[in-house]
Amino acid sequence: MKVYSVNKGIGFASSGVEYAQKYRKELFEKLEFNDYYVFLNYLSKNIAVYTDLLGYQRNQVLWIYNVLSHRTTQATTFTVDLFLEKFADKTYEILNQTSTSLEIKVTGTQRYKLWLLKDDLIDRVDYIVNGHLVNVSHYDQSLNNIEHFSDGQLVRRTFYNLQGEKSFEQFYTDREITVTFIDNQILYGKMAFYQYFFKTLKLQKEDAVIIDRPLDVIEGILPQLVDQVRLFSVVHAEHYNESLSKGSHILWNNNYEYIFENAESFEAIIVATNRQNQILSGQLRKKTMIKTIPVGYINEISRKRSYRPYSLITASRLATEKHLDLLIKAVVDAKESVPDLSLDIYGEGGERSKLEALIQKYDASHFIKLCGHKDISQVYPNYSGYISASTSEGFGLSLLEALGAGLPLIGVDVEYGNREFIETGENGIRFERTPLKDMPEQLVKAIISFYEQQMDKKGRVVSKQKAKAYLKANVAKRWQDLLEKGNELNEN
């Protein structure tokens, strides 16, 4: 049995979906499953740069464009010197050089801008004529693909195999695939392209396909997969809009609406918490199994007892929906009552500059720090508590990691992770959800109460007890039961 997890994209500031796949990969290693990770979006950077960061074996990574170009996922080795060899008989001028780019002029009208990875390795090259972008060439060990532009708009991409021969071509309108010419075939639109890719995988009945990001994908590939493989879908977020759902009318999250409408096509729909299982089971009128499997796990429960007093940690993408700006304001205000209070924020994302400016505005850089993206599994136990201002966590992988480190937690009283992990007065505080303008005040009250109740001391034992259910062996067993035992039933 082969197991394929299907996603769309991946990047430096990976979301919870990518980390859920990372955890699953590590569980499957323990179970010795033959697992692969499919990515369907076009990526402008070598995908190995991103997947290496998350610990994927390169032979596990199936980027659709590489697979259909008959290329493997591989590190970038194409150097500046190799590129400049083409100008050996020409005169060129270096206009500008930094650690991440090199700009050269060949003639009065032609310029190249080389975008670099470390060690003078080329990621991509912009070719510019008379100030207009003509094409962008992307490299790994050799030329991978070329993007062609007209009047600033992408019109075509050409993909190459390792021998430098053209593998296939795609044409675009408004950056959407219109036609693909491949293997003497013409494919119209994005969905036909996806379907062709899944045909090339030569899937067997016993193989499992796990859909992680269904939106704009599942409608096209479901007809190709249903009754051909074992199908699963993972719900990574709140699956419906509670405020706009009335009686039997459920307004589904549009990421999962098509999945739920065709639920009978899936062997199981997987959710991360028992509470979400209970709610979805009561709402879904289609016949399918709903299975609870946490999207993450912990290797061990920390035994460390010492920590830095009055220190809070949070970890997430630096994104608007995480409400880190409100959290920063609340910590600034709470510090008036808790003088030694500090906050370290781990993660990267598009809101970094705004958050930096906010910290400077409050003159708070000596007690609120943006610590960047790094492995913090061994860092959690150094803090007195974990805090989150997010109102939309389906599970909350960072909350789970903090729980395993024995940290008491502060979070909004929302489904599902916060209610799964936080018992108010036992191992932390769940504070009432309010309009965003009122959240800083609620956060301030929660922080002050957290320390007044000495939750940083009393809550650690309870957090460690709750963490036991999420130990690696326990979560792996749930996947084993689903995939191995379910396969035995199908074979019989």
N, C-alpha and C positions, 0 to 999 in steps of 0.2 A: 504493500500500500504506500502510495505517495500522498503527501499532504501539501496542498498549495494554499498559501494565504495571499489574498488579493487586496492590494492597496492601490492608490493612485500616485501619490508623490511622496517625497522625503526630502528633508533639508537639514540645515544646521540646527535650527530651533524647532526640533521635532515636537509634535503634539503627543497627547496621551495615546493616540492610536498607534503611532510608531513605537512608543515605549511598551505598549501592550504586546505588540508583535515581538519586540525584543525579548520580553519575559517569556512569551510562548516558545520562542526559538530555544531558549535555555531549558525550558521544561522538556521540550521534545528531544533535546540532546540527552537528557537523563533517561528518556523513554526509548531512545535510539530509533526515533521515527525518521523516515526519509522525507525531509521537509524542504520546501522551496518558498520563496517570497517574490511575488509578482508585483511589478510596478508599471502602471499603464500611462502615466503622464509623460510628456516630453520634458526632459530636464536639460537645462543649459550648462550644467556642470557634470563632469564625470560622476556617475552614480556611486562609484566605489569610494569617493571622498566621503560621502554621507554614510554609506552602509558599513564602511570600515570603522567609523566612529562608534557604531552600535554593536560591533562585534560579529557581524555576519561573515560567514565563510563565502568567498566570492562565488563559488559554484552553486550556492544557494540562491543567489540574487538573479532573478529573471526580469531584466528590464526589456519591455516589449521590443524596443527599437534595436537593442543589441541582439536579441534572440532572432529576430527576423532579418538581421544583417549577417547572421551566422558568426557572431562575435561572442566571446565570453566576457563577463565582467572582469575588468583588469585595472591595475594601477596605471596612472599616467606616467609615461617614461619619455615622452617626446620633448626634446629640449630646445632651448633657444638656438643653440648652435646648429642643430639639425634644420631648423626652419631657415636660418640665415644662409645655409648652403645654397639655396636657390638664387641668392643674390651674389654669388661668388664672382661673376663676371660683370656685375653692375655696381654703380656707386650708390650708396645710401647714406643717410644722415640720421643719427640718433637725436631725436628732438627732446625726449623726456624719458627718464628712467626712475622707477621706484621699486620697492620690494614686491609690488603686486602687478606692475605693468611696465611695458616698454613700448615707446612710440617711435616709429621710424618713417622717414620720408624717402621715397624712391625717386619720384620726379616731382615737378612743381604741383601736380594734381593728385598724385597717388600716395596714400599713407596706409600704414598698417599699425594697428594697436594690438599688442600681444598682452593678453591677460594671463598672469602667472600664478602657479601654485608655488610651494616652497622649492628651493634648490634649482631655480631657473627652469622649471618644468612648465610647459605651455598647456593651459586649460583650453583657451580659445583665442582666435585671431580675428579682429574686425578689419575688413578691407574697405577703405574709404576713398572715393574719387570725387574731387571738387566739393568736399565737405559732406557728401552724401554716402550713407552706408549702403554698400553694394552686396556684401555677403559676410557671414560669420562662419569660420571653420572651427570645428570642435575636434579635440584630439584625446586619445589615451596612449596606446603604444604607437599608434599611427593615426592618420586622418579617419575620424569616426563618421562625421556628417558635416554637410555644408547647408546653412540657411541662406536663402536668396531673398533679397528685398527689392521692392520697386516703390518709389515715392514714399519710402519709410515704412511700407507695409510688407509683412512676411507673405511671400507668394508660393514658395516651394522649399522643400528640404530633400536633399539627396544623401542616401546612406550607403556606406561602403563596407565591404568585408575586409578581412585582415590582409588580403593580397592586393588591396587597393582597387578592386573592381566594384562597380556600382551594383548594389544589392536591390534597392528599390527606391522609388521616388514618391513624394506626397505633395499635393497641391492644396492651397489654403485660401479661404476667404474669411476676413475678420478673425484670423488666427484659428479658425475651425477647419478640420480636415474635410475636404470636399471629395478628392479622388486619390486613391493609392494605386500605383502601378507596381505589381510585385509578382514574380514567378509566372509571367505571361498571363496575369489576371488583372482585371480592373475592379477595384473595390470602391463603392460609393459611400462616403460618409464615415464617421468615426465608429459607429457600431459594427459595420461590416469589417472594418479593420480589426476591432477587438475579437470578433467571432473567428476571423481567419487565424489570429494568433492562437486561440484556444484549440482550434483544429490541429495546429502544428504540434501541440503538446502530446497528442495521441493518448488522451486520458483513458483510463480503464475504469470499469464499473466499481472496483474496490477503492479507487482513489477518492480522496476527500478534498473538496474545495471550500475554503473558509473565506467568506466575503467580509472584509473589514470596512471598506468605504464603498457603499453601494450606489450613492447618488451619481447620476449620469453614466453609470456603468451597467448596473444590473439589468435594466430593461433590454439592453442589447445582448448580453451574454447569457441570460437565463435560458432562452430558447436553445442555445447551444449546449447547455449543461444539464438541464432537467432530464431526469431518467437516464442520464449517461454516467453520472458520478454521484457520490454522496455529497450533498450540498448542506452547508451550514452558513449562518450569518451571525455576526457578533454585534450586539447593540452597545455602543460606546458612550451614549449620552442619554439625557432625558428623552424618552421615546414619544412623548405627546405634550401638547400644550394644555395644561390643566385648566387655566382660566377661560379658555375658549372651547372647552369640551363640555357638552351638556347632555345628560342622560346617556342614551346609547350612541349619541354622535360623538365620536372621538376625533379630534384634530391631531393627526399623527405628525411627528417630526418628519419633514419632507425627505430627510436622509433615509428613512426606513419605511415610508409609506408603501412603496412598491413591494418591499419584502413582506410586509404584513398582509397586503392584498393577495399575495401569492404564497402565503405561508405553507400551504400544503405541499409545495415543491421542495421544501427544506426538511431534512431529517431532524434538525433541531435549530432553534433560535437560542443563542447564548447570551445571557445577561450576567452582570457581575455581582449582583446582590440578591439575597432572598426577597427583600422588599420589592425590588423591581420585578422579580419573577411573579410575586403575588399579584401585583397591580396589572401587569401585562396579561397574565393568565385569565384575569377577570374581564379583560377588555377584548381579547382576541377571539374572534368567532371562528377562525379557521382551525382545522385539525393539524396540529403539529406539536412536538415536544418543546417545552421551554426549559432550558437547563441553566442552573446557576454555576458558573465557574469564575472565580475572581480573575481579573485581567492582569494581576501581578502576584508576586509572592515575596517572602523574605527568606533569606538563607538561614538566619539564626536570630535569636532574641538577645539583645544586648544585655550584658551583665554589669555594665559600667554604672557606677552609682554617683560619681562626682560630676558636676556640671557647673557652668558659669551662671551664677545667680542673675535673675531678671533678664536673661537673654532669650529672645524669640527668633525663630527661623521660619522662613517660608520659601517654597521652591515651586516655580512655575514658569511657563513662557511669559515674557514681559509683554502682555497683550491686554487690550482694553477690558475684555470681559473678566479678567482676573481682579480688577478693581484695586490694583496695587497703589494707585494714587490716594484712594480713600484710606487704605491701610497706613500709608505713610503719614497722612494727616492725623489719624487716630493715635499713632505711636507718639507723635510730637505732642499732642494734647495730653495723652496719658502720662507722659514723662513728668508732668507737673505734680502728679500724685505718686508716681513710682520713679524717683530720681535716678536710679541706676539702670533704668530700662534701655534695652538696645534691640535692634532688629537687623538681621542679615537676610538679604533677598538673593536667592540663587536662581539663575536662569538667564536666557537671552531672548531678545525679540524686538519688534518694531517700536516699542514704547520706551526703550532705554533712554534716549535723549530727553524725553519729556520727564521721566522719573528723576533723572539726574538733575534737571533744572528745578524740579519741585524740591528735592533734597537741599539744593543750594538756597532756594527761596526761603526755606524754613531754618537755614543755618544748622542743618541736622547731620552733616556729614561725619561728625565725630561719634554718632550713635546709630545712624542708619546707613547701611552700606549695600551697594550693588556688587555682588561677588562673582557674577558671571556664570557660565555654564561649566560644570565640572562634576566629577563623581563625588557625591557627598554621602555615600552610604556609611562611611566611617565618621562622618562629621556630625550627624544628627545627635548622638548621645552627649555632645558637648553643651547642648542648649537646655534651657529650663522648660521650653514649650514650643509647640508648633502652632502657627496661626494662619488662617486663610480668610480672605474676604470674598472668595468666589461664590456665586449663587447658582452655578450650573455644573457641578461636578457629578458625572455619572458614577464614578467610583473614587477617583482621587489617588493616583499611584504615590504621590509624595506623602499623602496622609498615611498610607499604608507603611511606607518606609519609616516615617516618624513613629508610627505605632510600634513597629518592630524594635525601634531603638528605645522604647519605653517612654516616649515623650507624651505628656498630657497635651490635649489639643483644644484649640479655640476655633470655632467656625460657625457659619450661618446655619440656622435650623432648616435645612433643605434636604430633599432627596438627592443622592442615595448614599454617597460615601460618608457624609457627615453623620447621618443617623445610624449608619452601620458601625462607625468607629468611635463616636463620641457619646458617652453617657454623662449628661450634665450632673455635676456634683460628685461623680465617681472618677472619671479620668479626663475631665475638662469641662468646657462650657459651650453649649450651643445657644447662640443668641438669636433673638427674634428677627426674622426677615422684615425689613422696612424699605420704603422708597430709598433710592441710593443717596439722596441728599441727607437722609437721617442716619445712614450707616456709620459714619465716623463716630457719632455720639454713642451708638450701640456698641461699637468696637471698644471705645474708651471704657465704658461701663464693664464690658466683659473682661478686659485686661486687668482692670483694677480689682474686680471680683476674683479673678483667677489667682492673683497673688494674696489677696486678703484671706481666701479660703485655703491658702497654702497648697493649691492644686498641683503646683510644680513638684511638690514632695509626695503628697498622698496619691496622686493620680498615676504615678509611674508603675506601680504594681498591677493596677487594673489594666493599663495599656498593654503590659507584657502578657497578661492572661488572655486578653482579647486577640493578641497577635498570633497565638498558637495555631488557630485555624488556618492561617495563611502561610504556614511554613511550606517550603518548596515541595517536600514529599507529599503533603496533603493536597496541594493544588494539582500536582502532577497526576495524582491518583484519579482526580476527577476527569482530566483529559484522557487518561488511559481507559477509564470505564466507558467514556463516550465513544472514543474512536476504535478501540480494540473490541470491546464487547458488542458494540453496535455493528461492527464489521462481521463478527461471527454470526449475528442474527441474520444479516443480509445474505451471507453465504448459505445459510441453512434454508 
